[in-house]
Amino acid sequence: MAKKATKKTSPRKTSASAEIHDIPSAVKGAEPHKNVRERGTPLIEMRDISIAFGGIKAVDHATVDLYPGEVVGLLGHNGAGKSTLIKVLSGAYKRDAGQIFINGDEVAITNPRDAKALGIETIYQTLALADNVDAAANLYLGRELKTNFGTLDDVAMEAECRKVMHRLNPNFRRFKEPVIKLSGGQRQSVAIARAIHFNARILIMDEPTAALGPAETAQVGELIKQLKAEGIGIFLISHDLHDVFDLADRLCVMKNGKVVGTAHTKDVSHDDVLGMIIAGKCPKAAIPGPGAMREAA
């Protein structure tokens, strides 16, 4: 037992050598949402994450964290490393280096099953819904409820689906229709319901409003606010600055695989963020990362 105790504390010590990359710890004093000071420990911390493909570093010593009930927007050009970083968290990619902590405890995520077991769910831009079946069937896809006779328990699945959908979207009524007939915002509701029904604590949303109209975008925004109120932490990957400024408490900009900086959305302007994305310039209100342009005056 004594050996185990020393092992557990060692990851924290080794990360001390990489403290220059531990940007989010500097942000803890500025409250991104109501109860941060009370809770203290972030819901999730990704520290010094690195991953390379064919000798090219897609993510290079990236550090980001997330608190319960907070939305953190991840921004950057195509190839900046944001999607790769998030795929490490979702278990789609295995990191070469770095640590992941949930509620202060180091965890091992080597595949999507590990991530799901830890309460991490991903909603991809494609939503990954089965178009030919209804909302309840999508909710339980691969995890269907059965009767005592071994047949599908459609009644129980629909009842549970109605409960979780009511939490997210009380106006949703189209339970009997295949999801292909639903609007974009309603389809997002079904994808989110599937994630939170199985106790997701950390939600990764990849371009959730891409290809949606204004009304549907507003609907997804309301869903995200509802999830925040329930204490779920959300990583929001988006190219749309308006989305990020409307929905995110903080934003993290990446460039060439490195974190340029982390800032509260209320403390920076659109121009500030564009400067971070395009030139790697870190404004005064942001905490600079390893990818910030150091020579800037």
C-alpha positions as CSV (number, residue, x, y, z in Angstrom):
1,M,0.0,0.0,0.0
2,A,2.9,2.4,0.8
3,K,4.2,1.9,-2.7
4,K,0.9,2.8,-4.2
5,A,0.7,6.0,-2.3
6,T,4.0,7.2,-3.6
7,K,3.0,6.3,-7.1
8,K,-0.1,8.3,-6.9
9,T,1.6,11.5,-6.0
10,S,4.4,11.2,-8.5
11,P,2.4,12.4,-11.6
12,R,1.8,15.7,-9.8
13,K,5.5,16.1,-9.1
14,T,6.6,15.3,-12.6
15,S,4.3,17.8,-14.0
16,A,6.0,20.5,-12.0
17,S,8.8,20.5,-14.6
18,A,6.2,21.5,-17.2
19,E,4.6,24.3,-15.1
20,I,5.3,26.9,-17.8
21,H,2.5,25.1,-19.8
22,D,0.0,24.9,-16.9
23,I,-1.9,27.9,-18.1
24,P,-5.3,27.2,-16.7
25,S,-4.1,27.1,-13.1
26,A,-3.5,30.9,-13.5
27,V,-7.1,31.4,-14.5
28,K,-8.5,29.8,-11.4
29,G,-8.7,33.1,-9.5
30,A,-11.1,34.6,-12.1
31,E,-14.4,32.9,-11.8
32,P,-15.7,31.4,-15.1
33,H,-18.9,30.4,-13.4
34,K,-20.7,30.7,-10.1
35,N,-19.2,28.1,-7.8
36,V,-15.6,27.7,-9.0
37,R,-14.0,29.0,-5.8
38,E,-16.3,26.6,-3.8
39,R,-15.4,23.6,-5.9
40,G,-11.7,24.3,-6.3
41,T,-10.7,21.3,-8.3
42,P,-11.4,21.4,-12.1
43,L,-13.7,18.8,-13.4
44,I,-11.1,17.9,-16.0
45,E,-7.4,18.9,-16.6
46,M,-5.4,17.9,-19.7
47,R,-1.8,18.7,-18.9
48,D,1.1,18.8,-21.4
49,I,-0.6,16.6,-23.9
50,S,1.5,15.8,-27.0
51,I,0.7,13.5,-29.9
52,A,2.6,13.2,-33.2
53,F,1.8,11.6,-36.6
54,G,4.7,10.6,-38.8
55,G,7.1,12.8,-36.9
56,I,4.8,15.9,-37.1
57,K,3.5,17.1,-33.7
58,A,-0.3,17.6,-34.1
59,V,-0.5,18.6,-30.4
60,D,2.5,20.0,-28.6
61,H,2.5,20.4,-24.8
62,A,-1.2,21.5,-24.7
63,T,-2.8,22.2,-21.4
64,V,-6.5,23.0,-20.9
65,D,-9.0,22.6,-18.1
66,L,-12.8,22.7,-17.5
67,Y,-15.0,23.2,-14.5
68,P,-18.5,21.9,-13.8
69,G,-21.2,24.0,-15.4
70,E,-18.7,25.7,-17.6
71,V,-18.3,26.0,-21.4
72,V,-14.8,26.3,-22.8
73,G,-14.6,27.2,-26.5
74,L,-11.7,25.6,-28.4
75,L,-10.7,27.8,-31.4
76,G,-8.1,27.7,-34.1
77,H,-7.6,27.2,-37.9
78,N,-8.0,23.8,-39.5
79,G,-4.9,21.8,-38.4
80,A,-4.4,23.9,-35.3
81,G,-4.7,20.8,-33.1
82,K,-8.0,21.4,-31.3
83,S,-9.9,18.4,-32.8
84,T,-6.8,16.2,-32.2
85,L,-6.6,17.3,-28.6
86,I,-10.3,16.5,-28.0
87,K,-9.9,13.1,-29.7
88,V,-7.3,12.3,-27.1
89,L,-9.9,13.1,-24.4
90,S,-12.6,11.1,-26.1
91,G,-10.2,8.1,-26.5
92,A,-10.2,8.2,-30.3
93,Y,-6.4,8.9,-30.2
94,K,-3.8,7.7,-27.7
95,R,-1.5,10.5,-26.5
96,D,2.3,10.2,-26.7
97,A,2.8,12.2,-23.5
98,G,0.9,14.2,-20.9
99,Q,-1.6,13.5,-18.2
100,I,-5.4,13.7,-17.8
101,F,-7.0,14.4,-14.4
102,I,-10.7,14.1,-13.5
103,N,-11.7,15.8,-10.2
104,G,-8.0,15.8,-9.4
105,D,-7.3,12.1,-10.0
106,E,-5.2,11.0,-12.9
107,V,-7.0,8.7,-15.3
108,A,-6.1,6.5,-18.2
109,I,-8.0,6.9,-21.4
110,T,-6.8,4.6,-24.2
111,N,-10.1,4.1,-26.1
112,P,-13.6,5.5,-26.3
113,R,-14.9,2.9,-23.8
114,D,-12.6,4.3,-21.2
115,A,-13.9,7.8,-21.9
116,K,-17.5,6.8,-21.7
117,A,-16.9,5.0,-18.4
118,L,-15.5,8.2,-17.0
119,G,-18.6,10.2,-18.1
120,I,-17.1,11.7,-21.2
121,E,-19.4,11.8,-24.3
122,T,-18.8,13.3,-27.7
123,I,-21.4,14.8,-30.1
124,Y,-19.8,15.0,-33.5
125,Q,-20.8,17.3,-36.2
126,T,-22.5,14.4,-38.1
127,L,-24.4,13.6,-34.8
128,A,-24.0,9.8,-35.6
129,L,-27.8,9.2,-35.5
130,A,-29.6,6.3,-37.1
131,D,-31.9,8.2,-39.5
132,N,-34.4,5.5,-40.1
133,V,-35.5,5.0,-36.4
134,D,-37.1,7.3,-33.8
135,A,-35.7,9.3,-30.9
136,A,-36.1,6.4,-28.3
137,A,-34.3,3.9,-30.6
138,N,-31.5,6.3,-31.1
139,L,-31.2,7.0,-27.3
140,Y,-30.7,3.3,-26.6
141,L,-28.8,2.4,-29.8
142,G,-26.5,-0.5,-28.9
143,R,-27.9,-0.4,-25.3
144,E,-31.5,-1.5,-25.9
145,L,-33.8,-2.4,-23.0
146,K,-35.3,-5.9,-23.2
147,T,-38.5,-7.4,-21.7
148,N,-38.5,-10.6,-19.7
149,F,-39.2,-12.5,-23.0
150,G,-36.0,-11.1,-24.6
151,T,-37.8,-8.7,-27.0
152,L,-37.2,-5.0,-27.2
153,D,-39.0,-3.0,-24.5
154,D,-40.2,-0.2,-26.7
155,V,-42.6,1.1,-24.0
156,A,-39.9,1.5,-21.4
157,M,-37.5,3.1,-23.9
158,E,-40.0,5.6,-25.1
159,A,-40.9,6.5,-21.4
160,E,-37.3,7.1,-20.5
161,C,-36.8,9.0,-23.8
162,R,-39.7,11.3,-23.0
163,K,-38.2,12.0,-19.5
164,V,-34.8,13.0,-20.7
165,M,-36.1,15.0,-23.7
166,H,-38.5,16.9,-21.4
167,R,-35.5,18.0,-19.4
168,L,-33.8,19.4,-22.6
169,N,-36.7,20.4,-24.8
170,P,-40.2,20.4,-23.2
171,N,-41.8,21.3,-26.5
172,F,-40.4,18.2,-28.3
173,R,-43.4,16.0,-29.4
174,R,-42.2,14.0,-32.4
175,F,-41.4,10.8,-30.6
176,K,-42.8,8.4,-33.1
177,E,-41.1,9.8,-36.2
178,P,-37.8,8.7,-37.6
179,V,-35.1,11.3,-36.8
180,I,-34.5,12.0,-40.5
181,K,-37.8,13.9,-40.5
182,L,-36.7,16.1,-37.6
183,S,-35.2,19.6,-37.8
184,G,-31.5,20.2,-37.2
185,G,-32.1,21.6,-33.7
186,Q,-34.4,18.6,-32.8
187,R,-31.7,16.2,-34.1
188,Q,-29.2,17.9,-31.8
189,S,-31.6,17.5,-28.9
190,V,-31.7,13.7,-29.6
191,A,-27.9,13.5,-29.8
192,I,-27.5,15.5,-26.6
193,A,-30.2,13.4,-24.8
194,R,-28.4,10.2,-25.7
195,A,-25.2,11.6,-24.2
196,I,-26.6,12.9,-20.9
197,H,-29.0,9.9,-20.4
198,F,-26.0,7.8,-19.7
199,N,-24.6,10.2,-17.0
200,A,-22.2,12.3,-19.0
201,R,-20.4,14.8,-16.9
202,I,-18.1,16.1,-19.7
203,L,-19.6,16.8,-23.1
204,I,-17.5,17.4,-26.2
205,M,-19.5,19.3,-28.9
206,D,-17.9,19.5,-32.3
207,E,-19.4,22.4,-34.4
208,P,-22.9,22.0,-32.9
209,T,-24.5,24.8,-34.9
210,A,-22.8,24.1,-38.3
211,A,-25.4,24.1,-41.1
212,L,-28.2,25.2,-38.7
213,G,-30.5,28.1,-39.3
214,P,-30.9,31.0,-36.8
215,A,-33.9,29.5,-35.0
216,E,-32.2,26.1,-34.7
217,T,-29.0,27.7,-33.5
218,A,-30.9,29.5,-30.8
219,Q,-32.5,26.2,-29.8
220,V,-29.1,24.5,-29.4
221,G,-27.9,27.5,-27.4
222,E,-30.8,27.0,-25.0
223,L,-29.8,23.3,-24.7
224,I,-26.2,24.2,-23.8
225,K,-27.4,26.7,-21.2
226,Q,-29.6,23.9,-19.7
227,L,-26.7,21.5,-19.5
228,K,-24.6,24.2,-17.8
229,A,-27.3,24.6,-15.2
230,E,-27.1,20.9,-14.5
231,G,-23.4,21.2,-13.8
232,I,-22.2,19.5,-17.0
233,G,-18.8,20.8,-18.3
234,I,-18.7,21.3,-22.1
235,F,-15.8,21.6,-24.5
236,L,-17.2,23.5,-27.6
237,I,-15.2,23.2,-30.8
238,S,-16.3,25.9,-33.2
239,H,-15.2,28.1,-36.1
240,D,-18.0,30.5,-35.3
241,L,-16.8,33.3,-33.1
242,H,-20.4,34.5,-32.5
243,D,-21.3,31.0,-31.1
244,V,-18.2,31.0,-28.8
245,F,-18.9,34.5,-27.5
246,D,-22.6,33.7,-26.9
247,L,-22.1,30.4,-25.2
248,A,-18.6,30.0,-23.8
249,D,-17.4,31.2,-20.4
250,R,-13.7,30.9,-21.5
251,L,-11.9,30.2,-24.7
252,C,-8.7,28.5,-25.6
253,V,-7.0,29.3,-28.9
254,M,-4.6,26.8,-30.5
255,K,-2.1,27.3,-33.4
256,N,0.3,24.8,-34.9
257,G,-0.5,22.3,-32.2
258,K,0.2,24.7,-29.3
259,V,-2.0,26.7,-27.0
260,V,-1.7,30.4,-27.8
261,G,-3.7,31.5,-24.8
262,T,-6.7,31.1,-22.6
263,A,-9.1,33.9,-21.7
264,H,-12.6,34.7,-20.4
265,T,-14.8,35.6,-23.3
266,K,-16.0,38.8,-21.5
267,D,-12.4,40.0,-21.2
268,V,-11.5,39.9,-24.9
269,S,-12.9,41.2,-28.2
270,H,-13.5,39.4,-31.5
271,D,-10.4,41.2,-32.9
272,D,-8.3,40.0,-29.9
273,V,-9.3,36.4,-30.7
274,L,-8.7,36.8,-34.4
275,G,-5.2,38.0,-33.6
276,M,-4.6,34.9,-31.5
277,I,-5.9,32.6,-34.2
278,I,-4.1,34.2,-37.2
279,A,-0.9,35.6,-35.7
280,G,-0.6,33.9,-32.3
281,K,-0.7,37.3,-30.6
282,C,-1.9,37.0,-27.0
283,P,-3.8,40.1,-25.7
284,K,-3.2,41.4,-22.2
285,A,-6.4,39.9,-20.8
286,A,-5.4,36.4,-21.9
287,I,-3.1,34.0,-20.1
288,P,-0.3,33.2,-22.7
289,G,0.5,29.6,-23.6
290,P,3.5,28.0,-25.2
291,G,2.2,28.9,-28.7
292,A,2.0,32.7,-28.0
293,M,4.2,35.0,-30.1
294,R,6.8,35.9,-27.6
295,E,8.4,38.6,-29.5
296,A,5.2,40.7,-29.6
297,A,5.6,44.0,-27.8
